[in-house]
Amino acid sequence: MKSSTHIEPHVKESSYIRDIVFGFGDGVNTSLGIVAGVGGAQISADVVILAALVGMFTGAKAMAVQNYLAVKSQREILESEIKREEFEIEHLPHKERQEIVEIYQAKGFQGDELQRVVDKITSNKDVWLKTMLTEELGLNLDILGSPLKGALVMFGSFLLGGILPILPYFAVKAGQLSPWLSIALAIAISVVSSFIVGAIKGRMAKKNWIKGGIEMAGLGTGIALLGYGIGAEFVNVGIVSVKGS
């Protein structure tokens, strides 16, 4: 008779899902802020597209590098703890065994049952090590994921989110949309996409998905309004001059 094993799928992928959510959200908000700000200054579509693309790629690179360094640093800290535990299991087994006893005593195990659990765990050094890492230190190296993969996921997610608010301006460049309509369309695309990502994030966190979607969409809208206001104000005070005005 075969036994079935239920494995929770979210544990090892949590870091990459986090990277996708934050990368996509930051990409949308960054590009939307640039598009609304430069568009609010009534600059030509070519300049808006150039500014947004430069900001998008620069932001994606910065986020990827930061994510790589952060995950790498965390992994190095965890790996140093793993080496310390390996040393103690090898050279101080009685002390480490007593720690296993105390851990499972706190969980309610007693007597022969406790002894069997401790004997089983300490009979396999790999199991012993993983138990010490998870139960004593609360560490899980798998949750962090790979620094390089995390950086690439962040980079790609940022670009995917960042390109969305820029798309309407390609239509402006082709003479198919007015600048004002393109700003409105960029905001609409960003709000909808931000809402979807926020809703997914809320569902993953087992929270109200509608609230999560509104929260993220509201953030994007706020950035757009702020960017547009800054761009328009620069024109009004004469910091930026509009061709033909």
JODA-V440635 format. One record per residue. NEAR is the number of other ideal C-beta (glycine too) atoms within 8 Angstrom. Layout:
near->[NEAR/NEAR]
This chain:
near->[2/3/4/4/4/4/4/5/6/7/9/7/8/9/11/11/10/8/13/10/12/11/18/14/15/12/18/17/13/13/18/16/12/14/17/18/12/13/16/14/12/8/11/6/11/7/9/16/12/8/11/16/9/8/12/17/9/8/13/15/9/8/14/13/9/8/13/12/9/8/15/9/8/9/11/8/8/11/9/8/11/12/8/8/13/9/8/10/13/7/6/8/9/6/8/14/10/8/10/14/10/8/11/11/10/6/6/5/8/6/5/5/8/12/8/8/10/12/8/9/11/11/6/8/6/6/10/13/12/8/12/14/14/10/8/9/9/6/9/9/10/7/9/11/11/6/12/7/9/16/13/9/12/15/13/9/15/18/12/11/16/17/11/13/15/16/10/14/15/10/10/14/9/6/4/5/9/6/10/6/9/15/14/8/10/19/14/8/12/17/11/9/12/16/12/9/14/15/12/11/11/14/10/8/7/4/8/6/10/8/9/16/14/10/9/14/13/8/11/16/11/8/12/15/9/10/15/13/9/10/16/10/8/10/14/6/6/6/5/9/6/9/5/3/5]
